[in-house]
Amino acid sequence: MTGSVTLISESPEDPYSHGRAAAVVLDRHGRVSGWSELARTLTGYSAEDVLGRSAMETLVDPADRDVVVEATTACIRNRGWFGIVPVRACDGSTLGLGIRARWVTREAGAKEWYLVAAPAEEVLQWEIDRSVMDGMFRRSPIGLAVHDTDLTILRINRAIARIGGISTEQARGHRIGDFLISSDAETVDEGLRKVLDTGVPMIFTEQPCRVPGGPGRPDRERYVSVSAFRMEDSAGRVLGVTQLVEDVTDGHRARRRLALLTEAGATIGTTLDVETTAEELVRAAVPGLADCVSVDLLEPVSRGEEPVPGGVGPVRRTANRTITPETAHLLFPVGTVNSFPKDTPQGRCLSTGRPVLKPYIDFSDFSDFLTAMGRGGTTGLQNVHSLMVVPLTARGLALGFVSLWRWRLPEPFEEDDLTLASELAARAAVSLDNARRFTQQHRAALALQRRLLPRELPAHPAVVVAHRYMPAGGMTGVGGDWFDVIPLSGARVALVVGDVVGHGINAAATMGRLRTAVHTLADLDLEPDEVLSHLDDLVNRLAGEQEQDVEGGPGEQVVGATCLYAVYDPVTQRCSLARAGHPPPAVVSPEGDVSVPDLPAGPPLGLGGLPFEAAELTLQEGSVIALYTNGLVDGAMRDMEAGLAQLCETLAGPARPLEDTAQAVVDRLLPERPSDDVALLLAQTHTLAPELVATWELPAEPTAPARARQLTTDQLVAWGLEEMVFSTELIVSELITNAYRYAGGPLTLRLIHHQRLICEVSDPSSTSPHLRRARSTDEGGRGLLLVAQLTTRWGTRHTREGKTVWTEQALPSLLSGLPEHEPDPDPQLNSGPNPTPTRN
């Protein structure tokens, strides 16, 4: 454009104007009858040389006569002519002259030809300049506006008129602010004024150019690229400013759509959560594409279930977003279940699986589904003027749809917007489907884990417990953490915390198998290190089974687990612990001091072949022992040492309710959604009063049963349990007799009075008694059967010095409150163990 302007400024005058062009007059016979002074200057002929002579013979070379004859014929036919003809000069050279010929009539009816001539190069330059000027204002696709020094419009071309929606005549004498909204007009005026003041051109400056839409019509949004230069005369006086404007709305919108799509690709699907993914979708579309966006998913999909092929039905509002907070209350809130009729755009989109575009909406036609759009009905939403509904489809199955509205953005939705919305929906649908499938698996694993974890821990006189379990959030999935409180014989209790390596259903299922194994091993009254040894063998077998499973991928195989197993005896206040690669417990003294005992670490379960070692602690009454999994103290924001230090700080201090302590630990150490499963078990120890425990050493001799019966009777009378004397005498007599006959001495008899009456007989033999049914001819074999009938449960536990046979009986106060045939509250412990040795 700069070259064109320069061309105009170099040849501003018409070469045929008076004082610049030569004038020649020919009569009807082609003879020269008039000759101007400029004609003499151009050709070198004087008037005397040419007047009265034939122009063809005098001024045209014989070689050029055919060209001149053709031009003459056209001139006679058309009564005028314009063009370039060769003319022979006085010195014999040929000149190219631009000729304008006109047929004129003199007085008395004489006919003559009036010719105006100028050098051909000047004529061609002038014609080019004139054509450029005409093209700039009539045919140029780039807008051109000429302003005076007051920025009043002097002239605009047709391209500018099309952008503003006005005619070229309407613009003359006005200012740009008369056709644009005020904010955009101020931007234009500021740029032009700067060019006028400084003389520095403006080059390709992109800016909005919004044209008011008029009453009842939205504003028209346009974007233009503006260049401008200052106009000056030959003396350097400022005449005004010329502005060149190119409509770049399509390019601007294309770049905006591409940027929006690029940003959406990075922000949609960052998590495997259905609600979060839907919220990311609406955030990506508002305000860049629409003023309001909502996501509605089919109800099964919103719950993480598999969508039904071709399924339609109620949808659940999963996400909402509006450009103005004051309109948010008009929409159905998140979680609302709606049904859209089939004749609404939403209903058609859901049933056909194809997008619906309504660029212009008649409010009366829109009201039928505007009511379904929000709980505000038609109130407050009359300005909605454009709508798109795009399906959410993944793997050929409909998940739901996205609704996009405009009421503040002036431009209606168009096909390019629909393409962009469809691309956003397609990307979001894949993420939503992945999130749905993850949610389905996560819920299944979580449900499995919750069923496998204890719902309520049993009350026990030895400890008061509080616990917390928090499943992992985000993409990690459910893990294999577990905890347990298991009642043992002799008023003892086992405290267990474990963690299976990995996450998902496999980890949860393996956790369930290990937890069941721990219960079985605890029922055998094994030492903590022996329990871990058996668990180690079990994990090795499970790993071997998974390696043989061709359907399981490498990432699904469980390679190990950690576990901490502790047994607390309220009679001796001793706690025996062993751990397999698990974090050590924290112990809080009654005074509030916290320590972390130095326990043998032991290898994680599953390595095989390595020993485990137990250690013993003496816990004062009122001490708190904290068992936990590594997710509590180890994470991305801190290492295990720092986490353990925070745990100790939280546990320390004056005594407080155990539940408050557990919650304080969670609040201090855990974020809202931990990256790993967390299990926390707090146990506050109690001690049985000495008057509730009676212990006697008896020699292995025939008088031992009688002595034992007498001691038992006296102790039960002292405890006020006279009703239990008869049955307990039978039990003690049988156990003592069996012990001194087969095990030798010394014998130990212990009675414990707590929630149940416990009777224990210890001897140095490691052979366990076995319950069997005696034949009618047998002289013995009925003693243990009698014991089993008189007790709630019984069993044998082995110690390093021998074994202990124990029984439990319900107290009379408990029996009186139970209906006839009431089952035992813990049916899995009704019977004793099944040791292999057999004796009567």
N, C-alpha and C positions, 0 to 999 in steps of 0.2 A: 504494500500500500504506500510505503514511503516513496518508492520510485514513481508511482503514478502521480503523487502530489508534486514531486519535483518536476515532472514533465509539464504539468499544468502551469506551474509557476514560471518555467522558462519560456513558454509561448502563450501568454495570456491574450494577445490581440488576434483578431480575425485577419488573415492575410488578404481577404477580399474587401477589407474596409477602405473607406475613402482615404486617400493619401498614401496607401500602400500598394494598391493594385493598378495595373495598366488597363486603360479603357480603349476599346476598338469598336468602330461601327462599320457594318457591312450592309450594302444594299441588297435587294432581292436577288441580284445576279451574282453576288459574291464578290463585288468590287469594294475596295476600302473607301469609305466615305467619311471616316473620322479616325483620328490618331492622336493619342494623348502623349504628353511629355514623358510619362513613366513608360509608355510603350517604346519610345525611342531609346530610353535608358536600358530597358531589358534586351531589345533586339539589335540596337545600333542603327536602325533605319530612321531617317528623318521623315517628316510628313510628306515632303516633296517626293521622296523615294517611293512611297506606297500609295498615296491618294490617287484614286481613279483607276488603279490597277487591280487585277484579279488577285485575291488573297491566295488562292490555290497555287498560282504560278509564281507569285513573288515570295511567299512565306513558307512554302512546303517543298521539301526536297522530293524529287520524283520517286525516290525509293520509299517514301513514307506516305504517298498519296492514297494508297489503298486504305490505310488506317484512318486517314483524315476523311476520305469519302464515306467510310462506314459510320464515323462519328457524325458527319454532316447529315447523312440519311436519317439517323436516329433523332437528330435535333429537329429536322423538318417534320418528322412524323410526330414527335412529342411536343412541338412548339417550344422546345427548350432542352438544354442538355448541360451535364456537368461531367468533367473528367479530365484526363491528362492526354495531351496531344503533342507530337513532336513539331517544333517550329524551327525553320532555318534562319539563323541570325545573319547579319550583314556580312560578317567575316566568313560565312560558309559553314560554321559549326551548327550543331543541332541542339536546341534547348528543349527541356521538358517543362511545359507550362500547364498549370491547372487552369482550365477554362470553364467559365460559367456563361452560358449563352441563353438570351431571352429574345423572344419575338415581340417587337414593339411596333406601334402604329404612329406615324407622323400626321401632321396636318394634311389635309386633302387626301387622306387615306393611304399615304405612302407607307409601305411595309419595310422594316429594317431589322437587322439582327444586332443586338447590343451584347458585346462580349467583355467580360472582365477576366484578366489573366494575372497570375502570380506564379513565382517559381514553384515547381512541382514539390521540392523538398519542404518548403514552408506550408504548402497546402496539405501535404501528407501528415506533417507534424501536427498541424492544427486539427485535422480530422481525427487523428489518433487521440489528441488531448480531449477533444470534444466527445469522442466515443467513450473514453475512460470516465469523464465526468458524468456522462449520461448513464453509463453502467453502474457507477458508484451509487447513484441516487435512484435508479430504476430497476436494475437487475442484480445487484450485488447481494449475496447471501449474508454478508457481514454488515451489521448496522452502522450507519453513519449519521452523526448529529453535529450540527454546527451551532455554536453558542456565541453570543457577543460577550462583552466584558462583564455584563451583569448576570451572565449565565442564562439569559433568555434565549429560547430556541429560535434560531433564524431559519433553519431548514433541517429536515430529517429525511432519510431515505425510506424506501418501502419495507426494508428488513426491520428497522426500528419500529415502524408503524405496526408491523405484525406482532412484535414482542409486546408492545403496549396495548394492542387491540384498538388502535385509533387510526385515523387517516393522516396523511402528510399535511393537509391543510389545517386540520384541527390542532396540530402541535405548534404551528408557527405563532410566536408571540407568547407562548406559555413557558413555564419552568418545569423541570423534571419532577418536582414535588407534586405537580398537579396530576400526575399519572401513576405514581408509586406510593406505597404506604410510607409514612413519615420517616420511620427509622432507616429504611433502605434509601430514601431520597436524600437524607442527611449524609449518608455514606458517599453517595455519588457526588453531591455538591462539594463535600470536603475534598475529595480527590481532584475534581476539576479546578477548584479554587487554588489548590496547591500547585497545579500545573501552570495556571495563570500567573501566580505570584513568583514562581521560581524559574519557569521556563524549562524545567526538567520534565521530559516526557514520562507518561505513565505507560507501562508495558505489561500487558497480559495479567491484569489484576482481577482475580475472580471474586465475585461478591453476589449476594442475593439480590434479586430484583422482583419483588412481589407486587403484583398488580391487584388492586382492590376488585373484588368480584361483584360488587353492587348489592343492592338490597336482596336478601334471601339467597344469595349465592356465595360460596366460599371464595376466599382470595386465591388467586392463581400464583403458585410458587414457581419462580424461574430463577435460574442461575446464569450469570453472564460473565464473560471475560472482557475486560475493558482496557483499551489503550487510548491515550490522548496526547495531543501536542498543541503548543501555543501557536496561533496565527499572528504574523507580523507583516506590515507593508514594507515597501522598498526602503522606507526611512527608518524602519525598526520600531514603528509604533505598534502597540499591541491591539489587535483587532478582535480577538476572542480566542476560543478554543474549539478544536475539532475532536470529536470523540468517536472511536471505532468500537463497536459492541458486537460480540459474537455470542450467540445463545449456546451455552454449554450445559444446559439442564440435563440432557440425556447422559452426557459423560459424567457429570457430577453425581447423578443418581446411580449410575453404574459403578462408580468408584465407591460410593457410600454402601451400595449393596455388597460389593466385594469385600470391603472392610468389615461390614457386619458379619458376613459369612465366615471370614477368617477368624474374627474374634469369637464367634459362636463355636467354631471348631475347637478352640482352645478352652472354652468355658463350659460347654455342655458335656455331661457325662464324666465329670471329675470324680464322682463317687458311684457306688453301687447301691444307691438308695432311690426309690421311685419318686418320693416327694421332692427330694433335693434336685433330681434331674429335671422334673417338671418345673420347678422354680427357676432353675438355670435357663430353661427354654424361654420363659416369659421375660426374664431379665434381659436376655439377648435381643428380644424383639421390641421391647419398649425402652426408649421412645424412638429408636432408629427406624422401625418399620411401621409401628402402629401406636395408637394412643391407649389401647387397652387390649390385653391378650389373656385368654383363659385356656386352661388345659383340662379336658374332661376325659377320664379313662373309664372303660367298662368296669363294672363293679368287680368281676373276678380278677381283672388285671390289677386293679388298685390293691387287692389283697394278696397279690403275688401269685395268683393261680394262673393256669394255662388258659389263654383265650380260646373260645370256641370258634371253629371255622364258620365264617359267615354269620357270626353272632351279632345280634343287636340287642338292645335292651337298655335298662337304666345305666346312667353314667354317674360317676362320682367326681365332683369338682376337686381337682388335685392341686391346682395353682391358679392364682389371680394376680394381675398387676395392671395398674392404671397410671397414666401420666400425671394425673392430679389426685392427690390423696382425698380431696373432698368428694370425689365420685366413687371411691372404693366401696362405700357402704351400700351403693345401689346394686352391686353384683351379689350373686349367691356366694356365701362364704365357702372357704375350703372345707371339704368334708361333706357338703350337701349332695344328696342323691337326687338327680333330676331325670325326667324322661322327655325327650324332644319328639314332637309329632313328625311323621314322615314328610309332611309338606313344608317343613321348615328347612332352611339351609343346613342346619346341624343334622337333622334327621336324614336328609338326602345324602349328605356326605358320609354318614355312618353306614347307611344301607347300601350305597353304591361303591364306596371306597374311592370316590373321585372328588377332587377339590371343587368348591363352589365359590364363584366370584360375583359379587354384586357391587360394581363400581359406583352406581348411583342408586340411592334408595329413596323411594317415596315413603314418607313417614306413615301415611295411611296404609300402604301396602306392607310396611315393615312392622306394624304394631302386633301382628299375629304371633310373630316369634320374638319380638322385643320383650314381651311379658315373660317369655321363657328364659330370656337372657339373664335377668336379674330380679331380685326380690323387690326392687323399687318400681317394677313395671315400666310404664311409659314415662313416669314422672322423672324429669331431670335428664332424660336420654334423647330428647327430641333432636339434638344437634348431630346425632349419629348420621353420617351420610355415606359411609362406604364399609363393606364387610367382605371378609374372606373366611372360609372355613376349610381347613386342610386336614386330611386324614392322617392318623398316626398308624403306620402299617409296618410290620416287621415279619419276615419269613412268610409273607403272603397272608398274615392274619391281622385283623383289625384290632388295635389296642384302644382306640378312642379318637379324638379329634382336637384340633386347636382352632379357636375362634379369635379373629383379629378384627378390631373396629378402629375407625377413625372418626373423630369429631372435632379435634383441634387442628390437626394437620390439614391444610386446605385441599391438597391434591387428592383425588380419588385413587383407590387402588387400581393398578393396571396389570397387564399380563406379566410384565417383568417382576412386579411385586409378588404375584402369585407363584412364579417360578422360584423366587427367593424363599418365600414362605414354605413351599413344598420341599425345598432342599433342607431348610432348617428342620422341618418336621421329620424328614427322612433320617437325618442324622440323630435327632432326638429319639426317634422311635427305636433305633438300634440300641441306644443307651438305655432307654426305658425297658426294652425287652431284656437286656442283660441284667439290669437292676431287678426286674421282676423275677427272673430266674434265680438270681442270687438271693433275693428275699425269700423265695419259695424254699430254696435249700437251707438258707439261714434259719428260717422258722422251723423247718423240719428238724434241723440239728438242735436248735434251741429247745424245741418241744421234747426231743429225745433226751437231751441233757437234763432238762427239768424233771422228767420222769425218773431219770436215773439218780439224780441227787436226792438227798433226804428232804422231805417236805417239812417235817418237824423233828427236831432232835429230842431224843428221850430225856426226861428229867432224871437226874441221878443225884444221890446224896453226896457223892464225892466231889462234884464240881457244879458250878453254875456257868453256863456258856452263853455266848453271843456270837453271831456269825454274820458275815456279809458275802454275797457272791455277785459279781458284776461281769457279764459276758463282754467279750471284746466288741468294739464298735468298728464302723467302716468296713473295709474290704477284708479284714483279718478273718472274721467269722468266728463261730463258736469253737471253743477249745475243749481241752480235756481236763480242766481243773476240777477237783472234788475235795470234800471234807466229810468227816464222820465222827460221831461220838458213839462208841460201842460199849454197852455194859458187859463187864466180865465177872467171872466168879469172884467170891471173896470181897464183894463191895468195891472192886476195882473198876476202872474205866479206861478204855483205849481212846486216844485222841489221834486222828489221822488227817493228814493233808497231803494231796498228791497232784501231779501235773503230768499229763500225757503230752508228748511232743507232737506238734502239728495242730491243725484246726479242721473243723468241719465234722461231718457225720461220722467218719472213720474214727476221729479222735474221741468224739462223744461215746461211740459204741465201745471202743477199747476202754475208756474210763469206766463204763458200766461193768465190763467184765472184770477189771481190776478191783473195783469197789466190792463186787460180789465175792471175789477171791479173798479180799481182806476180811470180810465178814466171816467167811468160812475158816480162815486161818485164825482169826481172833477167837472163834468158838472152840478151837483146839487148845486155847490157852498157851500158845507158843510165845517164846521170848521175842522181843522186837527184832533182833538181828535175824532170827530164824524166819520170821514173817517176811522180811525183805528178801531173804534168800529164795524162798518159795516164789515170791512175786517176780524175782529176776528170772527164774526158770519159765514162768508163765509168759512174760514179755518176749523171751526168746522164742517160745513156741508160736506166739501170735505173729511175730515178725516172719518166721518161716512160713506160716500159712499164707501171709500176704505175698511173699515172693513167688509162691506157686499159683497165685490168682492172676490169670492172664488178663482179666478185665481191669485190674487196678493198675493205674499209672504209677511211675516212680514217685511223683509228688504226693500220692495218697498213702504211701506206706508209713506206718508208725515205726520209728527206729528206737524208741526208748521212752522212758518216763522217769520222773523223780518222785520221791515219797519220804515223808517223815512220819514215823510211827512211835507213839509214846504211850506208856501204861503208867497210870497213877494209882497208888494204893493209899487210901485215906487212913488206914490203920497205922501204917509205918511212916507215912508222909514221904515215901520214896517214889520217885518218878524215873522210870527206865526208858531211855530214848535211843533210837537208831535212825539214821537217815541215809538215803540213797541219792546222792547228788543234789539234795534239796537244801534251800537256805536254812540256816539254824534258827531256832526259836528265840524269842525275846522273853525274858522273865522279869516281872515287876514284883518287887518285894512289897509287903504290907505298908512299908514306910514310903513307897513311891519311887524307890531307886530301881533303875533298869539295867539289866546285864544281858549279854549275849553269851551263853555258855559255849565253850570251845569243845564241840562234839566232833568225833571222827566223821569226816565228810562222807566216805563211802562212794562207790561208783554209781552212776545212774543205772536204773533198771534196764536190762537188755544187753549189757556188755557181756555178762556171763563169765563164770569162773573166778570172780574176785570176791573176797570175803567182805562181810559187813560186821561192824563192831558196835556194841551197845555201850551206853554210859548211864550212870545213875546220878540223879540230883535229889537233894533234900529240899522240899518246898514247905515253907512255913504256911500255916493256915492263913488264908486270905491272899496268898500270892496269886498273880495272874500270869499265865503262860500264853504267849501269842504265837500261833502257828499260821503260816501264810504261804502263798505261792509267789514266784519271782516277779509276776506282773505287778505286785504291789510296790516293790522297791526298785525295780529295774525298768528302764524305759529310754526313749529317745532323748528326753530332756535331762536325764541324770544317770549316773552309774549306780551299781548296787550299793557301794559303800555309802554314797550320799543318801540314797533312799533309806538304807538301814539306820543311818544317823537321824533322819527325819522321823522315822517310825519310833525310835527310842525317845526322841524329844516329845512326841505326841503322847506316848504311853506314860511318861514320867509325871510325877506330881501327886497331889493329894488324891485319896480314894474317891471315886465317883461311880455311879451306876455303870454296869458293864456295857449296856446298850449305848450309853452316851459315849463311852470310850471307843466303841467300834465305829460309831458315826464320825467321831472326831478324826479317827485314822483315815477313813474314806475321804472326808472333806479336805484333809491336809495333803494326802499323797496322791489322790486320783483325779484326773480330769473328768469332764462330763462323760466322755466316751473313751475308755482306755484302749490302747492298741493291743492289749493282750488280756486274756481272762484273768480275773483276780478272785482268789478265795482267801477269806480271813476267818480264823477261828480263835476266839478268846475264851479261856477257861479259868475261872477263879476257884482255887482249891478249898476244900473243907476237910476237916479231920473228924473222925469218929471219936466221941468221948471215951475215955478209958473204961468207964463203967458199962459201956455197951459192948465190950469185947472181953471174952473170958478164954484163957488158954491154960492147958494142963499138959504136963509131960507124964506119960504112963509107960510102965515097963511092959515088955511083950511077954505076958504070962497069963495063965487061965483066969486070974482074978481081975484082969484089966477090964473086961466088959462090965462086970458088976460095979467096979469103981467108977467107970465112965457113966453108967446109968445114974448112980447116986449124985455125982457131980452135976450132971445135966439137970436132974430134978431140982436140986437145990438152986441152981442158977435161974432156971425158968420161973420158980416160985419167987425168987428175988426180983425178977423182971415183971412179975404179974402175968405170966403166960401159963397159968396152971392148966388151961384147956389143951395146951400142946404137949404136956408132959408125956402122955401115953405114946403118942406117935413118935415123938422125938427119942424117947427111950428105945423104941424098936429100931429106929434108924441108927442111933449111936451104937447100940449093941451089935447090930449086923456089921457095921463098918469096922468097929474095933476087932471083933472076932475074926473077920476076913483078913485084917491087917496082921494080927500077931500070928495067925496060922501060916500065912504065905510070905510075909515080908520080913518078919523079925522085928527087932526094936532098935532104938526106942520109938514110941508112938506119941504123936501130938494130937490133942483134941482141942479144937477152937470153936467157940460159939460167937456169932456176931448178930447183934440185934439192931437192925435198921429198918428199911422198908419191908424186908422179909427176914425170916429167921434162917441164918446160914449155919450149917454144921459142916466142919472140915476135919478130916482125919488124915494126917500125914505120916508116911513111913519111908524108910530108905530104899525101898524097891522101886524099880522102874517099870515093872510089869503092871499093865492096866487091867482092871476087871472088865468083864464083858457080860452084857445082859443076854440071857438065852432062856428059852422055854424048857423047863425040866420035864422029862418023861415021868410017867406014873411009877416006874420002877426005880427012879433015881432017888438016892438018899439026901442029896443036896441040890443046889442050883436054884433055890427059890428065894434066897436072901435078897439079891439085887432086884428081883421082880417085885418083892414086897417094898423095897426102898423106892422104886420107881412109882409104885402106886400111892405111896404116902407123901411124895414130894411134888412140888411144882416142876422142878427140873433138877437134874444132877449131872455130874460129869467128873472128868479127871484132868488135872493139869500137872505137867512134869516140871520139876525144878532141877537145879544142878545137884541137889542132895537126894533126890528121889522123886516122889510124886505126892499129890494131895487129891483125895476123893472128896468131893463137896456135894452138898445138897442145899436146896432152897425150899422153904415152906412159906406159904402165905400166912400172914398174921390173922388172928380171929377178927380184928376190926375190919380188915379188908374183905374177908370171906363173908361177913354178915351183910355187907353192902352189895354183894354180887347175886344175881338171880341164879336159879338152878341151871346147871349145864353152861354157865358163862364161859366162853373160851378164854384162854390165857391172852393177856394183852400183847404178848410177843410170841406168836405161835411158832416162829421159826426156831425158837430156843426151847421148845417143849421137851425135846429128847436130848439125851447126852450124846457124846461123841461115839465113834465106832472104832475103837482101837483094835488092833489085830490080835494081840495075845488074848487067850481065853482061859479063865479059871473060875471056879465056883466060889 
